[in-house]
């Protein structure tokens, strides 16, 4: 079974890990080694929140016991995380390799979602521009038919430019 690939070096990701030190050490090392990610570790909610507020984080990985001990603090932290993907994992039942696979999968999903969002945004802009350019082309051609000899060359140029933009938008 093929695993999703890790982000390329041009897509270096920063992972914020909320876990107690003993468990965090092996996970930190595995994520750094296998994903090439920058991994920061927080051992409490306050330091985790501070890091989320001051640096760009691509994924928040939370050891499940933190959530079980203080669900209100977890909800508050997740609200601060906003659109950052959050993974809750029980480090007691998951080895480092399993955590790496889950993080890799979450990062891959995020990458796909980002690509889809960009493609949708490009398509929306392209559609909006196409409609405007089509209107400009039609209006310039209509004005060209009614224009006198002094305006005809300028309107012809506008019509040619609109046609060129329209072709570019279709390609």
C-alpha positions in Angstrom: 0.0 0.0 0.0 1.4 3.4 -1.0 1.7 6.0 1.7 1.1 9.6 1.0 4.4 11.4 0.6 5.7 13.9 3.0 5.7 17.5 2.0 8.7 18.3 -0.2 11.4 20.5 1.2 9.9 23.5 -0.6 6.8 22.8 1.6 8.7 22.6 4.9 6.1 22.2 7.6 6.2 23.1 11.2 4.6 20.8 13.7 3.7 21.8 17.3 3.6 18.9 19.6 1.8 19.1 23.0 3.0 16.2 25.1 4.8 15.3 28.3 8.6 15.2 27.7 9.3 11.4 28.0 6.7 10.5 25.4 7.4 13.6 23.3 11.1 12.9 22.8 10.8 9.8 20.6 7.8 11.3 18.6 9.7 14.5 18.1 12.8 12.7 16.8 10.7 10.4 14.5 8.7 13.3 13.0 11.9 15.3 12.4 13.7 12.3 10.8 10.9 10.9 8.7 9.1 14.0 7.6 11.9 16.6 7.6 9.6 18.8 9.7 10.4 21.4 12.2 9.0 20.1 15.4 8.4 22.2 18.5 7.4 20.6 21.8 5.2 22.2 24.4 4.6 20.5 27.7 1.6 22.5 28.8 -1.4 24.4 27.3 0.0 27.9 28.1 3.3 27.4 26.2 1.4 25.7 23.4 -1.0 28.6 23.1 1.8 31.1 23.1 3.6 29.3 20.3 0.4 29.1 18.2 -0.1 32.8 18.6 3.5 33.8 17.6 4.6 31.4 14.9 3.2 29.7 11.8 2.3 26.1 12.6 1.2 23.6 10.0 -0.1 20.9 12.3 -0.9 20.6 16.0 -0.3 17.2 17.5 -1.8 16.7 20.9 -1.2 13.7 23.2 -4.6 12.5 24.1 -4.1 12.5 27.9 -3.9 16.3 27.8 -7.4 16.4 26.3 -8.8 13.9 28.8 -7.3 15.8 31.8 -8.7 19.2 30.8 -11.3 19.3 28.0 -12.1 23.0 28.4 -8.4 23.9 27.9 -8.3 21.7 24.9 -11.4 23.4 23.4 -9.8 26.8 24.0 -6.5 25.7 22.4 -8.3 24.3 19.4 -10.2 27.5 18.9 -6.9 29.4 18.9 -5.5 26.9 16.4 -8.3 27.9 14.0 -7.8 26.2 10.6 -4.6 24.4 11.6 -5.2 20.6 11.5 -5.2 19.1 15.0 -4.5 15.4 15.7 -5.2 13.9 19.0 -3.2 10.7 19.5 -2.8 8.4 22.5 1.0 8.0 22.8 0.6 5.1 25.1 -1.1 2.9 22.5 0.7 4.3 19.4 4.4 3.9 18.6 6.4 6.6 16.9 6.0 5.0 13.4 2.3 4.9 13.7 2.2 8.6 14.7 4.5 9.4 11.8 2.0 7.7 9.4 -1.0 9.5 10.9 0.8 12.9 10.7 2.0 12.2 7.2 -1.6 11.4 6.2 -3.0 14.5 7.9 -0.4 16.7 6.1 -1.2 15.0 2.8 -4.9 15.7 3.3 -4.1 19.3 4.1 -2.0 19.6 1.0 -4.7 18.2 -1.2 -7.3 20.5 0.4 -5.0 23.5 -0.2 -4.5 22.5 -3.8 -8.2 22.1 -4.4 -9.0 25.4 -2.8 -6.3 27.1 -5.0 -7.7 25.4 -8.1 -11.3 26.5 -7.1 -10.1 30.1 -6.5 -8.3 30.2 -9.8 -11.3 28.8 -11.6 -13.6 31.4 -10.0 -11.4 34.3 -10.9 -11.0 32.9 -14.4 -14.8 32.6 -14.8 -15.3 36.1 -13.5 -12.7 37.6 -15.8 -14.0 35.6 -18.7 -17.5 37.1 -18.2 -16.1 40.6 -18.0 -13.8 40.2 -21.0 -16.6 38.7 -23.0 -18.8 41.8 -22.2 -15.9 44.1 -23.0 -15.4 42.3 -26.3 -19.1 42.5 -27.3 -19.3 46.1 -26.3 -16.2 47.1 -28.2 -17.3 45.3 -31.3 -20.7 47.0 -31.1 -19.1 50.4 -30.6 -16.8 49.7 -33.5 -19.7 49.2 -35.9 -21.1 52.6 -34.9 -17.8 54.5 -34.6 -16.6 57.1 -37.0 -13.3 56.8 -38.8 -11.4 58.7 -36.1 -12.4 56.2 -33.3 -12.4 53.0 -35.3 -8.7 52.2 -35.0 -8.7 52.6 -31.2 -11.9 50.5 -30.8 -10.4 47.9 -33.1 -7.3 47.8 -30.9 -9.5 47.4 -27.8 -11.4 44.6 -29.5 -8.2 42.8 -30.4 -6.9 43.1 -26.8 -10.1 41.8 -25.4 -9.9 38.8 -27.9 -6.3 38.1 -26.8 -7.3 38.2 -23.1 -10.3 35.9 -23.8 -8.0 33.4 -25.6 -5.5 33.5 -22.7 -8.3 32.8 -20.2 -9.5 29.8 -22.2 -6.0 28.2 -22.3 
